[in-house]
């Protein structure tokens, strides 16, 4: 029973962490819109979440075999999972930031971040309400 509660919260927590990382990437893109040569970055959120939440080790992936080993980054936290955005139109300064796309992605990710946060909050509130004594009034 407890596993079902924690599994759902763990998944949502991982999603929230990845949404936060994506928000940081999009904010960086917007901040560097006028930087010559800046290459906009983004992530494949679905793939990053799938990798972060899977319990199966990826073939060829690093693993921790000793207590002192550092865990390899999962999902979008590894540099290899961040993708470069392609330019919608050519620029003289080679900057690939498309402000319309970045603003739309930023707003979409903000809404999804808030929804995930509300889901976690609601789940915790429901669990706390279920643990309360019915005699305490």
C-alpha positions in Angstrom: 0.0 0.0 0.0 2.7 2.4 1.0 4.7 1.6 -2.2 1.8 2.8 -4.3 1.7 6.1 -2.5 5.4 6.7 -2.7 5.8 5.5 -6.3 3.2 8.1 -7.5 4.9 10.9 -5.5 8.4 9.8 -6.6 7.3 10.0 -10.3 5.8 13.4 -9.8 8.9 14.6 -7.9 11.1 13.5 -10.8 8.8 15.3 -13.3 8.9 18.4 -11.2 12.7 18.3 -11.1 12.9 17.9 -14.9 10.4 20.7 -15.4 12.5 22.9 -13.3 15.6 22.0 -15.3 13.8 22.7 -18.6 12.6 26.0 -17.2 16.2 26.9 -16.5 17.3 26.0 -20.0 14.5 28.0 -21.6 15.2 31.0 -19.4 18.9 30.8 -20.4 17.8 30.8 -24.1 15.7 33.9 -23.6 18.4 35.6 -21.6 20.9 35.0 -24.5 18.6 36.0 -27.3 21.0 38.8 -28.3 24.3 36.9 -27.7 26.1 36.4 -31.1 26.7 32.7 -31.8 24.5 31.4 -28.9 23.0 28.0 -29.6 19.6 27.5 -27.9 19.2 24.3 -25.9 16.2 22.3 -25.0 15.4 18.7 -23.9 13.2 15.9 -24.9 11.1 16.0 -21.7 9.3 12.7 -22.4 12.5 10.8 -22.9 14.2 12.4 -20.0 11.3 11.5 -17.7 11.3 8.0 -19.0 15.0 7.6 -18.3 14.9 9.3 -14.9 12.0 7.1 -13.7 13.0 3.8 -15.2 14.5 1.2 -12.9 16.1 -0.6 -15.7 19.7 0.2 -16.3 20.5 1.4 -19.8 23.0 -0.7 -21.8 26.5 0.7 -21.4 25.4 3.1 -18.7 27.6 3.8 -15.7 26.6 2.3 -12.4 27.6 2.8 -8.8 29.3 -0.3 -7.4 30.8 1.2 -4.2 29.3 3.4 -1.6 31.8 6.3 -2.5 30.8 6.4 -6.2 28.9 9.3 -7.5 25.7 8.4 -9.2 25.6 9.3 -13.0 23.2 12.1 -13.9 19.8 10.8 -15.0 17.4 12.2 -17.5 17.9 15.8 -18.6 20.6 16.5 -16.0 23.3 15.0 -18.2 24.7 17.2 -20.9 24.2 14.5 -23.5 20.4 14.7 -23.1 20.3 18.4 -23.9 19.5 19.1 -27.5 20.4 22.1 -29.7 17.5 24.0 -31.2 17.5 24.6 -34.9 17.1 28.1 -36.2 13.7 29.0 -37.7 15.4 31.5 -40.0 19.0 32.3 -40.7 20.7 35.1 -38.7 23.9 37.0 -39.4 25.1 36.4 -35.9 24.5 32.6 -35.9 22.2 32.9 -32.8 19.5 30.1 -32.9 17.1 31.6 -30.3 13.6 32.1 -31.7 11.9 34.3 -29.1 8.4 33.3 -30.1 9.2 29.6 -29.7 11.0 30.2 -26.5 8.3 32.2 -24.9 5.6 29.7 -25.9 7.7 26.8 -24.5 8.4 28.8 -21.3 4.7 29.5 -20.8 3.7 25.9 -21.6 6.4 24.5 -19.2 5.3 26.9 -16.5 1.7 25.7 -16.6 2.8 22.1 -16.5 5.2 22.8 -13.6 2.4 24.4 -11.7 0.0 21.5 -12.5 2.6 19.0 -11.2 3.2 21.0 -8.1 -0.6 21.2 -7.4 -0.9 17.4 -7.9 1.9 16.7 -5.4 0.4 19.2 -2.9 -3.1 17.6 -3.4 -1.7 14.1 -2.9 0.1 15.0 0.3 -3.0 16.8 1.6 -5.2 13.8 0.8 -2.8 11.4 2.6 -2.6 13.7 5.6 -6.4 14.0 5.7 -6.7 10.2 5.6 -4.3 9.8 8.6 -6.3 12.2 10.8 -8.5 10.7 13.4 -12.2 10.9 12.8 -12.8 11.5 16.5 -10.9 14.8 16.5 -13.4 17.4 15.8 
